[in-house]
Structure formats: C-alpha cells, structure tokens
Amino acid sequence: VFSDKQNKKMDTMAEWSLDDQSRAINLSKFIHEDNFQQEELGQDISNDASLISFPIFVKDRSSAQRKLLGTFCASRDAKRNRPFTQVDLDLLHNLTSQVSIAIENAELYAKIIAANEQLKEAIRLKDELVSMVAHDFRSPLTSIQAFSELLQDRVADEGIKKYLAIINRQSKHLASLAADTLTMSRLESGNFPLDFKIFRMNELVVSLMEARSTDTNIDLKFEIPEEDIEISGDSRRVYEVIDNLVGNAIKYSPDGAFIRVNINKINDGVQVSIADKGMGIASSDLPRLFQKFSRLDSARQRQIAGTGLGLYICRAFIEAHGGRIWVESDVGKGSTFHFILPVQKKLSNEKKH
C-alpha cells in the first residue's frame, strides 16, 4: 500500500498515472521459474535502454542468515530515453524491502498455522488420555469404597477399623480427583451438555443439607424463603456447585465452626451465599481463585487436600447457566461465596451444549 506521495513518485517514474487502468504492466518477463533460461530473459529486455535489478532477501530461520530468494527488475524502453533517477532507485529499493518483509511474514504465518494445528492435535490427544484414565478409575474406586465401608461394619478390631477408614477416605479423595479431572476435560472439549429443566431451589438446598447433616463437628444452618423459587437449569450441576462450596467451607473451617447457607430472590434471579468463619483468603489470592489448578498457599501449608479444580468447575457451571460467582473474604475472619442464577419464567426442556 503506497501513500499519495509514493503514488506520485510512481506516476512520474512510469510516466503515466497508476489510476489509469487502460495501460497494463506486463511482469511476466520478469517473473519466471527457476529453470528459466537467462538467454530468454536477455532477449526480452534487449531493447530496453535501462535495466535495474534489486535482490530480494529473506531470513533463513534455520541459520539466522539472509538468503537470496529472487530479484526485482525494472526497465525502461529505449524510446523514452530517460534514465532512472535517484528518486526512482529509492522508491524501487523501498518496494523491494516491503516485498521481502511481506514474504517473511507469509512464511511465518504459515509456520504459525502449522504449529497451531500440531498443538490442537496434542491437546486433543491429551484430553482423550485424561478422560480415558479418569473414567477407568471410577469403577475400581467405587468398589474399594463400598467394600471398605462393608468391612468397617463387620470387623470388631478397632485397629483394623482405623486402617479401613483411611482406605475409604483416601479412595474417596482419589475418586473426587478423577471426577474433577474428567469434568475439566469435558468442559475444555466442549462436550459437556447441561440438562435444563425446571426445579425448585428450596428443595435442592434442603436435600443437600440433609445429606450433609452427618458431617460432625460443624454447625451447619440454612435460611431459605418460604415461597418456592423455581429455576430453569441443570439441577444436578447446581447441586454440585453448592455441595462443593459447602465442602470447601467445612474443609477450611475449624471443628465446631458455624457455616450458613442463604437463598435470596433478587430481581429476576436467585442469589445463593455460603458463609463460613474459617481461615479466610488473602486479597492477593482472590484474582486467581477460580482459575484451573489454583491452590492457596495457606492450604498447602496446612496440607489440606484438594485438586485446585473445584472452584474452576463451579464457575464454569454457573456461567453456563448465565450466572456469575464471586467471593468476599477477610483473612482470619472467614469467607462468603456468592453466586446468582437467573430465574427462568418459561419451562425449557432444551439441552444446552
């Protein structure tokens, strides 16, 4: 692309306006295959009074040197009897430089495209492997949990019961890791449909609290409005989000701590809040809290088990429902996680991908 000033220079050099489409420039005699005979080129330009040639160099990425790719030639007919001026030479030199840059950029772009395709394939293979391994872990881990619980009820020796409890606890942790890894893989591949149906948020929270009532040494309370709050969404995934947030609150709180779950209807949505009086989160950790594999320094120091995927998955589920999730926290005073889901007024049995 030339500026108006450059166009005027080209007009002067060519002795006609570049806007004049009636005069075509034939470049075929200057662009040729590698096996083109030099004698043929010499015959085409034998009647020219002036000929200039500029080498076109491009960078050789393998050796970091410049290599000769070709030449850019221009000639004047003898009838015009006007030699090339310095202005002509400068303009053609700049033009040749731009051609070299354009060729280098095109080669780089092609290499980037090829590398990107290779990266996509590598990611696809990785996701397939992760998904396969995580899926195959689930069946044996389920058996280990079931049989360890069965043996705990039938064994009288307290020492053996203690070991069985460790086996059961660790197998549950490994099963959670496998499940989170499988979910992450499906989310990233886009192969994670959500089953949207109408459900009552009140009933969902009550059922979750009943399931969590067996958790010892925790004062778990919930506050829900009397009126039913109907949501159009995937109740299973919303349940998983609340259960994960409650589980985190229990995990990061001391024995006997108070945990509260609140549901409030706001405008055209419902807000769920899970508050605890645990260790809290430093302000420096908040920006990366919902990122994949993010673990708090305080959690590592206290050797609290976790994959760093739970909150990442929670955010993905909530955003897939058109909602948002965030946290408020003070170190040493506890944390409150909030999320908002839109209230859908019409029944929808569609599956969202």
C-alpha positions in Angstrom: 0.0 0.0 0.0 1.5 3.3 -1.1 0.9 6.8 0.3 -0.3 9.6 -2.0 3.3 10.9 -2.1 4.6 7.5 -3.2 1.9 7.2 -5.8 3.0 10.4 -7.3 6.6 9.2 -7.5 5.4 6.0 -9.2 3.4 8.1 -11.6 6.5 10.2 -12.5 8.7 7.1 -12.9 6.2 5.2 -15.1 5.2 8.4 -17.0 1.5 7.6 -16.6 -0.9 7.6 -13.7 -1.3 4.5 -11.7 -5.1 5.2 -11.7 -5.0 4.7 -15.5 -6.2 1.1 -15.9 -6.0 1.2 -19.7 -2.2 0.6 -19.6 -1.4 -2.8 -18.1 2.1 -3.6 -16.8 3.3 -6.9 -18.1 5.5 -8.5 -15.4 5.6 -12.0 -17.0 9.1 -11.4 -18.4 10.5 -10.6 -15.0 8.8 -13.4 -13.1 9.9 -16.8 -14.1 10.5 -20.4 -12.9 13.9 -21.4 -11.5 14.7 -23.3 -14.7 14.1 -20.2 -16.9 17.0 -19.6 -19.3 18.9 -16.4 -18.8 19.2 -16.0 -22.5 15.4 -15.8 -22.9 15.2 -13.0 -20.3 18.0 -11.2 -22.0 16.1 -11.4 -25.3 13.0 -9.8 -23.7 14.9 -6.9 -22.4 17.4 -6.4 -25.2 15.6 -3.3 -26.5 15.5 -1.6 -23.1 17.7 1.4 -22.6 17.9 1.0 -18.8 17.6 -2.0 -16.5 17.9 -2.2 -12.7 17.7 -5.2 -10.5 17.2 -5.4 -6.8 17.9 -8.6 -4.8 15.1 -9.9 -2.6 16.5 -11.3 0.6 14.5 -13.2 3.3 15.6 -14.5 6.6 16.6 -18.1 6.8 15.1 -19.2 10.1 17.4 -22.3 10.4 20.7 -20.4 10.1 19.5 -16.9 11.2 21.1 -15.5 8.0 19.5 -13.9 5.0 19.2 -15.9 1.8 18.6 -14.7 -1.8 15.1 -15.5 -2.9 15.0 -13.7 -6.2 15.3 -10.3 -7.8 13.0 -7.4 -8.5 13.7 -5.9 -12.0 12.6 -2.8 -13.8 13.5 -1.5 -17.2 12.9 1.5 -19.5 12.1 1.4 -23.1 14.8 3.0 -25.3 12.2 5.2 -27.0 11.6 7.0 -23.7 15.2 7.9 -23.5 15.1 8.8 -19.8 17.4 7.1 -17.3 16.3 6.1 -13.8 16.7 8.8 -11.3 17.8 8.5 -7.7 14.2 9.0 -6.7 13.3 6.0 -8.8 16.0 4.0 -7.3 15.0 4.9 -3.7 11.4 4.0 -4.4 12.2 0.7 -6.0 14.6 -0.1 -3.2 11.8 0.5 -0.6 9.4 -1.5 -2.7 11.8 -4.4 -2.7 12.2 -4.2 1.1 8.5 -4.3 1.5 8.2 -7.4 -0.7 10.9 -9.1 1.4 9.0 -8.3 4.6 5.7 -9.5 3.1 7.3 -12.8 2.1 8.9 -13.3 5.5 5.5 -12.6 7.2 3.7 -15.0 4.9 6.2 -17.7 5.7 6.0 -17.0 9.5 2.2 -17.1 9.3 2.2 -20.4 7.5 4.6 -21.9 10.2 2.3 -20.5 13.0 -0.7 -22.1 11.4 1.1 -25.4 11.1 2.3 -25.2 14.7 -1.1 -24.3 16.0 -2.6 -27.3 14.2 0.0 -29.6 15.9 -0.8 -28.0 19.3 -4.5 -28.6 18.8 -3.8 -32.3 18.0 -1.6 -32.7 21.0 -4.2 -31.1 23.3 -6.9 -33.4 21.8 -4.8 -36.5 22.4 -4.1 -35.3 26.0 -7.8 -34.7 26.7 -8.6 -38.2 25.3 -6.0 -39.8 27.6 -7.1 -37.8 30.6 -10.7 -38.6 30.0 -10.0 -42.3 29.5 -7.8 -42.7 32.6 -10.2 -40.7 34.8 -13.2 -42.7 33.6 -11.4 -46.1 34.1 -10.5 -45.1 37.7 -14.1 -44.7 38.8 -15.2 -48.3 38.8 -12.4 -49.8 40.9 -12.5 -46.8 43.3 -16.2 -47.3 43.8 -15.6 -51.0 44.7 -12.8 -50.0 47.1 -15.1 -47.6 48.9 -18.0 -50.0 49.1 -16.0 -52.9 50.4 -14.0 -50.8 52.9 -17.3 -49.5 54.4 -18.8 -53.0 54.5 -15.7 -54.3 56.3 -15.8 -51.5 58.8 -19.3 -52.6 59.9 -18.2 -56.3 60.2 -14.7 -56.0 61.8 -14.5 -55.7 65.6 -10.8 -54.9 65.9 -10.5 -51.1 66.3 -7.1 -51.0 64.8 -8.3 -52.6 61.6 -11.3 -50.3 61.5 -8.9 -47.4 61.7 -7.0 -48.7 58.6 -10.2 -49.3 56.7 -11.3 -45.8 57.5 -8.1 -44.4 56.0 -8.6 -46.6 52.9 -12.1 -45.4 52.5 -11.1 -41.7 53.0 -8.3 -41.8 50.5 -10.3 -43.7 47.9 -12.9 -41.0 48.1 -10.3 -38.4 47.6 -8.9 -40.2 44.6 -12.4 -40.6 43.2 -13.0 -36.9 43.6 -9.8 -36.2 41.8 -10.8 -38.5 38.9 -14.3 -37.0 38.7 -12.9 -33.4 38.7 -10.3 -34.3 36.1 -12.9 -35.9 33.9 -15.3 -32.9 34.2 -12.5 -30.5 33.4 -11.6 -32.5 30.3 -15.2 -32.5 29.1 -15.6 -28.8 29.8 -12.5 -27.9 27.8 -13.5 -30.1 24.9 -17.0 -28.5 24.8 -18.5 -31.9 25.2 -20.5 -31.3 28.4 -24.3 -30.9 27.8 -26.4 -29.4 30.5 -29.9 -30.8 31.1 -32.1 -27.7 31.6 -35.4 -28.4 33.4 -37.5 -26.5 35.9 -36.6 -27.3 39.6 -37.2 -25.7 43.0 -34.0 -24.2 44.5 -35.6 -24.5 48.0 -36.0 -28.3 47.8 -32.5 -28.7 46.3 -30.8 -26.9 49.2 -32.9 -28.8 51.8 -31.9 -32.2 50.3 -28.2 -31.1 50.3 -28.4 -30.0 53.9 -29.9 -33.3 54.9 -27.1 -35.2 53.1 -24.6 -33.0 54.9 -26.2 -33.5 58.3 -23.9 -36.4 59.0 -20.8 -34.1 58.9 -19.6 -34.0 62.5 -18.2 -31.0 64.5 -19.8 -28.4 62.1 -22.8 -26.2 62.9 -24.5 -26.1 59.5 -27.5 -23.8 59.1 -29.5 -22.7 56.1 -32.0 -19.9 55.6 -34.4 -20.1 52.7 -37.6 -18.1 51.8 -41.0 -19.7 52.3 -42.1 -19.1 48.7 -40.8 -21.6 46.1 -38.1 -20.3 43.8 -38.2 -22.1 40.5 -35.1 -22.2 38.4 -34.6 -23.5 34.8 -31.3 -25.3 34.8 -29.4 -28.5 35.4 -30.3 -29.3 39.0 -27.5 -31.9 39.3 -24.8 -29.4 38.3 -26.3 -26.6 40.6 -26.3 -29.2 43.4 -22.7 -30.0 42.7 -21.8 -26.3 42.9 -23.4 -25.8 46.3 -22.1 -29.0 47.7 -18.6 -28.1 46.6 -18.8 -24.7 48.2 -20.2 -26.1 51.4 -17.5 -28.8 51.4 -14.8 -26.1 51.0 -16.3 -24.2 53.9 -16.1 -27.3 56.1 -12.6 -28.1 54.9 -11.2 -24.7 55.7 -13.0 -24.2 59.0 -12.0 -25.4 62.4 -14.1 -28.0 64.3 -17.3 -26.6 65.7 -17.3 -23.7 63.2 -20.6 -22.1 62.0 -21.5 -22.4 58.3 -24.6 -20.7 56.9 -26.3 -21.2 53.5 -28.7 -18.4 52.4 -31.1 -18.2 49.5 -32.5 -14.8 48.4 -34.6 -13.9 45.5 -33.3 -10.7 43.8 -35.0 -9.1 40.8 -35.1 -11.7 38.1 -32.6 -14.1 39.8 -31.8 -16.0 42.9 -28.7 -15.5 45.0 -27.1 -18.3 47.0 -24.5 -17.5 49.6 -22.3 -19.8 51.6 -20.6 -18.2 54.6 -18.0 -19.6 57.0 -15.8 -18.4 59.8 -12.7 -20.2 58.6 -9.2 -19.0 57.8 -10.2 -16.6 55.1 -8.5 -15.8 51.8 -5.8 -13.2 51.3 -6.6 -10.4 48.8 -3.6 -11.4 46.7 -5.1 -14.8 46.1 -8.6 -13.6 45.1 -7.8 -12.9 41.4 -6.6 -16.5 40.7 -9.1 -18.3 43.0 -11.3 -19.5 40.2 -8.5 -20.5 37.9 -7.6 -24.0 37.0 -5.3 -25.9 39.4 -5.2 -22.8 41.7 -4.3 -23.7 45.3 -4.0 -21.3 48.2 -0.6 -21.0 49.9 -2.4 -21.4 53.3 -4.0 -24.7 52.1 -0.6 -26.1 51.1 0.9 -25.0 54.4 -1.8 -26.8 56.4 -1.7 -29.8 54.0 -5.4 -29.5 53.1 -6.2 -32.0 50.3 -7.5 -30.6 47.1 -7.1 -30.6 43.3 -7.4 -26.9 42.6 -10.3 -27.7 40.1 -13.4 -27.4 42.3 -13.9 -23.6 42.0 -12.9 -23.6 38.3 -15.6 -26.2 37.7 -18.1 -24.2 39.8 -17.5 -21.1 37.8 -17.9 -23.0 34.5 -21.3 -24.4 35.6 -22.6 -21.1 36.9 -21.5 -19.2 33.8 -23.1 -21.9 31.6 -26.4 -21.1 33.3 -25.9 -17.4 32.5 -25.0 -16.5 36.1 -21.9 -15.3 37.9 -19.9 -16.3 41.0 -17.7 -14.3 43.3 -16.2 -14.3 46.9 -15.8 -11.9 49.8 -13.2 -12.7 52.3 -11.0 -11.4 55.2 -8.0 -13.3 56.4 -8.7 -14.8 59.8 -12.4 -13.9 59.7 -13.8 -16.3 57.1 -15.2 -16.2 53.5 -18.6 -15.9 51.8 -19.1 -17.3 48.4 -22.0 -16.0 46.3 -23.5 -17.0 43.0 -26.5 -15.7 41.1 -28.7 -17.6 38.7 -31.4 -16.1 36.5 -34.9 -17.2 37.3 -36.5 -18.6 34.1 -40.2 -17.9 33.8 -40.8 -20.4 31.0 -40.3 -24.2 31.1 -37.4 -25.3 28.9 -36.5 -28.9 28.3 -33.7 -27.9 25.9 -30.2 -29.3 26.4 -27.6 -26.7 26.3 -24.2 -27.5 24.9 
